[in-house]
């Protein structure tokens, strides 16, 4: 009887391949990120450092780079961080929502439903167009346009990294002369109570919890001045003195107000005369 013993000879190439790190862009800790950055020759984000506004990135040369932004760059989705994506997508309930944003906001798909629904900490605030049912919007990127909510006037809502803005786009001098534009009151519904501050700001709160707060409404001429090359917003005093149908017919083309919500959520909801 002959006995044969097999001895495995290591393959240097295979061993090296097994030892090679898997180069990914995110690691759990500073030490792991620094090691991976050095091995792979590329920056690696420290996952434990990430917030909506900040993160730390390990560099291949052994340094740690702190990055900060004034607007959110990422949000938690399904338990992981994902880059903000404001492109609107149709939801199962017929509303339009940004693909990845800090604010839980939804835009109407048309009809009698509220124009905007904002949810935060289990509370809901709705913003409704006072003119009744909305037309089906035209959606492009981060914006939904509701055409002809008044004759010659479109209503545009746009998702932002932290919420939304909206504007009335007045498309002609004839449309601007419409008396209905002298005062537009959007309906607010849901949980919060709204109060007006001495500086013209609005605050929507449930008890002591502030859901949203707004800046005073603004308006501007959307036409480009050939001399200046751009349009300029009006000062608050100009807004108050010139906010008439006659002035709007000759100079102004759109109106906007903006909401600032806690944790950087921005949204827009005029609830008084613009």
C-alpha positions as CSV (number, residue, x, y, z in Angstrom):
1,X,0.0,0.0,0.0
2,X,1.3,3.4,-0.9
3,X,0.4,6.5,1.2
4,X,0.3,9.8,-0.6
5,X,0.3,13.1,1.4
6,X,-0.8,16.3,-0.4
7,X,0.6,19.5,0.8
8,X,-0.9,22.8,-0.4
9,X,1.6,25.3,-1.6
10,X,0.4,29.0,-1.0
11,X,-0.1,31.0,-4.2
12,X,1.6,34.4,-3.5
13,X,-0.7,36.2,-6.0
14,X,-3.8,34.8,-4.4
15,X,-2.6,35.6,-0.9
16,X,-1.9,39.2,-1.9
17,X,-5.3,39.5,-3.5
18,X,-7.0,38.2,-0.4
19,X,-5.1,40.7,1.8
20,X,-5.8,43.7,-0.5
21,X,-8.4,46.1,1.1
22,X,-11.8,46.6,-0.4
23,X,-11.7,50.3,-1.4
24,X,-14.9,51.9,-0.4
25,X,-15.7,55.6,0.3
26,X,-17.0,55.2,3.9
27,X,-15.6,53.7,7.0
28,X,-17.0,53.4,10.5
29,X,-14.3,55.2,12.6
30,X,-11.4,57.6,12.2
31,X,-8.8,54.8,12.5
32,X,-10.5,52.6,9.9
33,X,-11.0,55.6,7.5
34,X,-7.3,56.7,7.8
35,X,-6.1,53.1,7.2
36,X,-8.4,52.7,4.2
37,X,-7.5,56.1,2.7
38,X,-3.8,55.3,3.0
39,X,-4.1,51.8,1.4
40,X,-6.5,52.9,-1.4
41,X,-5.0,56.3,-2.1
42,X,-8.4,58.0,-1.9
43,X,-10.4,60.0,0.6
44,X,-12.7,58.0,2.9
45,X,-15.6,59.5,4.9
46,X,-15.9,58.7,8.6
47,X,-19.4,57.5,8.9
48,X,-19.8,58.2,12.6
49,X,-18.9,61.8,12.0
50,X,-21.7,62.5,9.6
51,X,-24.6,64.9,10.2
52,X,-26.9,66.7,7.7
53,X,-24.5,69.6,7.6
54,X,-21.0,68.2,8.5
55,X,-18.7,65.2,8.0
56,X,-15.0,64.3,8.5
57,X,-13.0,62.8,5.6
58,X,-9.7,60.9,6.0
59,X,-7.1,61.9,3.4
60,X,-4.5,59.5,1.9
61,X,-1.7,61.6,3.5
62,X,-3.0,60.9,7.0
63,X,-4.9,64.1,7.6
64,X,-8.5,64.4,8.7
65,X,-10.5,67.0,6.8
66,X,-13.6,68.6,8.5
67,X,-16.3,69.7,6.0
68,X,-19.3,71.9,6.9
69,X,-22.2,73.4,4.8
70,X,-24.8,76.0,5.5
71,X,-27.5,73.8,3.9
72,X,-28.0,70.1,4.4
73,X,-26.0,67.9,2.0
74,X,-27.4,64.5,3.2
75,X,-30.3,63.0,5.1
76,X,-31.1,59.7,6.8
77,X,-33.1,57.3,4.6
78,X,-33.9,53.7,5.5
79,X,-31.4,54.0,8.3
80,X,-28.4,55.1,6.2
81,X,-27.0,58.5,5.1
82,X,-27.9,59.4,1.5
83,X,-27.1,62.6,-0.5
84,X,-29.9,65.1,-0.8
85,X,-31.9,64.5,-4.1
86,X,-34.6,67.1,-4.7
87,X,-36.0,65.5,-7.9
88,X,-39.8,65.1,-7.4
89,X,-41.2,61.6,-7.7
90,X,-44.8,60.5,-7.7
91,X,-45.9,58.8,-4.5
92,X,-48.5,56.1,-4.2
93,X,-51.0,58.6,-2.8
94,X,-50.7,60.8,-5.9
95,X,-48.6,63.5,-4.3
96,X,-45.1,64.6,-5.4
97,X,-42.2,64.3,-3.0
98,X,-38.5,65.0,-3.2
99,X,-36.5,61.8,-3.5
100,X,-34.3,62.6,-0.5
101,X,-34.7,65.7,1.6
102,X,-34.5,66.7,5.3
103,X,-38.2,67.9,5.4
104,X,-41.1,65.4,5.1
105,X,-42.9,67.5,2.5
106,X,-45.4,66.5,-0.2
107,X,-46.9,68.6,-3.0
108,X,-50.5,68.2,-4.4
109,X,-51.0,66.1,-7.5
110,X,-54.0,68.3,-8.3
111,X,-57.6,68.5,-7.1
112,X,-59.0,69.5,-3.7
113,X,-56.1,68.2,-1.5
114,X,-53.8,70.8,0.2
115,X,-51.1,72.3,-2.0
116,X,-48.4,71.3,0.5
117,X,-48.3,68.9,3.5
118,X,-45.5,69.2,5.9
119,X,-44.9,66.7,8.7
120,X,-42.5,67.0,11.7
121,X,-42.3,65.2,15.0
122,X,-45.7,63.6,14.4
123,X,-47.3,66.9,13.7
124,X,-48.8,68.0,10.4
125,X,-49.2,71.4,8.8
126,X,-51.0,71.9,5.5
127,X,-51.0,74.8,3.1
128,X,-53.9,75.2,0.7
129,X,-54.6,77.4,-2.3
130,X,-57.6,79.6,-1.6
131,X,-58.9,79.4,-5.2
132,X,-60.3,75.9,-4.8
133,X,-59.2,72.7,-6.7
134,X,-55.7,72.8,-8.2
135,X,-55.0,71.8,-11.8
136,X,-52.7,68.9,-12.4
137,X,-49.1,70.2,-12.1
138,X,-46.4,70.1,-14.7
139,X,-43.3,68.6,-12.9
140,X,-39.7,69.2,-13.8
141,X,-36.8,68.4,-11.5
142,X,-37.5,69.9,-8.1
143,X,-40.5,72.1,-9.2
144,X,-44.2,71.6,-9.7
145,X,-46.1,74.2,-11.7
146,X,-49.9,74.6,-11.3
147,X,-50.9,76.5,-14.5
148,X,-53.5,79.3,-14.6
149,X,-54.6,79.2,-10.9
150,X,-55.7,82.7,-11.8
151,X,-55.9,84.1,-15.4
152,X,-52.3,84.6,-16.5
153,X,-50.9,83.4,-13.1
154,X,-49.1,80.2,-12.4
155,X,-48.4,78.8,-8.9
156,X,-45.0,77.1,-8.6
157,X,-43.7,75.1,-5.6
158,X,-40.1,74.0,-5.5
159,X,-38.4,71.5,-3.1
160,X,-35.3,72.7,-1.4
161,X,-32.7,70.8,0.6
162,X,-34.6,71.6,3.8
163,X,-38.3,72.0,2.7
164,X,-39.9,74.1,0.0
165,X,-40.6,77.5,-1.4
166,X,-43.5,78.7,-3.6
167,X,-44.1,81.6,-5.9
168,X,-46.9,83.2,-7.8
169,X,-45.7,83.8,-11.3
170,X,-47.6,86.7,-12.9
171,X,-47.1,86.4,-16.6
172,X,-48.4,89.7,-18.0
173,X,-49.4,93.2,-17.1
174,X,-53.0,92.3,-17.8
175,X,-52.8,89.4,-15.3
176,X,-51.2,91.7,-12.7
177,X,-54.1,94.1,-12.9
178,X,-56.5,91.4,-11.6
179,X,-58.0,92.7,-8.3
180,X,-57.8,89.2,-6.9
181,X,-54.0,89.6,-6.6
182,X,-54.3,92.5,-4.2
183,X,-54.8,90.1,-1.3
184,X,-54.2,86.4,-1.3
185,X,-54.7,84.3,1.8
186,X,-53.4,80.8,1.7
187,X,-55.2,78.4,4.1
188,X,-53.3,76.8,6.9
189,X,-54.5,73.6,8.5
190,X,-53.3,70.8,10.7
191,X,-52.0,70.9,14.2
192,X,-50.1,74.3,14.7
193,X,-51.5,77.6,15.7
194,X,-50.1,80.6,13.8
195,X,-49.1,83.9,15.4
196,X,-47.8,87.1,13.9
197,X,-44.7,88.7,15.4
198,X,-44.0,92.5,15.6
199,X,-41.4,92.2,12.8
200,X,-43.9,90.6,10.4
201,X,-42.7,87.1,10.9
202,X,-45.2,84.2,11.4
203,X,-44.7,81.3,13.7
204,X,-46.5,78.0,13.6
205,X,-46.4,76.1,16.9
206,X,-48.0,73.3,18.8
207,X,-47.7,74.2,22.4
208,X,-44.1,75.2,22.9
209,X,-42.9,73.2,20.0
210,X,-42.3,75.4,16.9
211,X,-43.1,73.6,13.7
212,X,-42.3,76.5,11.4
213,X,-41.6,80.2,11.2
214,X,-41.8,82.5,8.3
215,X,-40.1,85.7,7.0
216,X,-42.3,88.5,5.7
217,X,-43.5,88.1,2.1
218,X,-41.3,89.5,-0.7
219,X,-41.8,90.3,-4.3
220,X,-39.5,91.1,-7.2
221,X,-39.5,91.9,-10.9
222,X,-38.6,88.8,-12.8
223,X,-37.7,90.7,-16.0
224,X,-34.0,91.3,-16.6
225,X,-32.8,94.9,-16.6
226,X,-30.7,95.3,-19.8
227,X,-28.4,97.8,-18.0
228,X,-27.9,95.8,-14.7
229,X,-28.1,92.3,-16.3
230,X,-30.3,91.0,-13.5
231,X,-33.5,91.6,-11.5
232,X,-33.4,92.9,-7.9
233,X,-35.7,92.1,-5.0
234,X,-37.6,95.0,-3.5
235,X,-36.9,96.4,0.0
236,X,-39.6,95.7,2.6
237,X,-40.8,99.4,2.5
238,X,-41.1,99.2,-1.3
239,X,-43.1,96.0,-1.0
240,X,-45.6,97.7,1.3
241,X,-46.0,100.9,-0.6
242,X,-46.0,99.4,-4.1
243,X,-48.0,96.2,-3.5
244,X,-51.0,97.4,-5.5
245,X,-52.5,96.1,-8.7
246,X,-51.4,99.2,-10.7
247,X,-47.8,98.9,-9.5
248,X,-47.8,95.2,-10.1
249,X,-49.1,95.7,-13.6
250,X,-46.1,97.8,-14.5
251,X,-43.2,96.4,-12.4
252,X,-43.8,93.2,-10.4
253,X,-44.3,89.7,-11.8
254,X,-44.1,87.3,-8.8
255,X,-44.6,87.1,-5.1
256,X,-43.1,84.8,-2.5
257,X,-42.9,84.3,1.3
258,X,-40.7,81.8,3.1
259,X,-40.9,79.7,6.1
260,X,-38.0,78.7,8.3
261,X,-38.6,75.6,10.3
262,X,-36.5,74.2,13.2
263,X,-33.5,72.0,12.3
264,X,-33.0,74.0,9.1
265,X,-36.3,73.1,7.5
266,X,-37.3,75.8,5.0
267,X,-40.7,76.1,3.6
268,X,-43.0,78.8,2.3
269,X,-46.5,79.7,3.3
270,X,-48.1,83.2,3.2
271,X,-51.1,83.4,5.4
272,X,-51.8,87.0,5.0
273,X,-51.7,89.7,2.3
274,X,-48.5,89.4,0.2
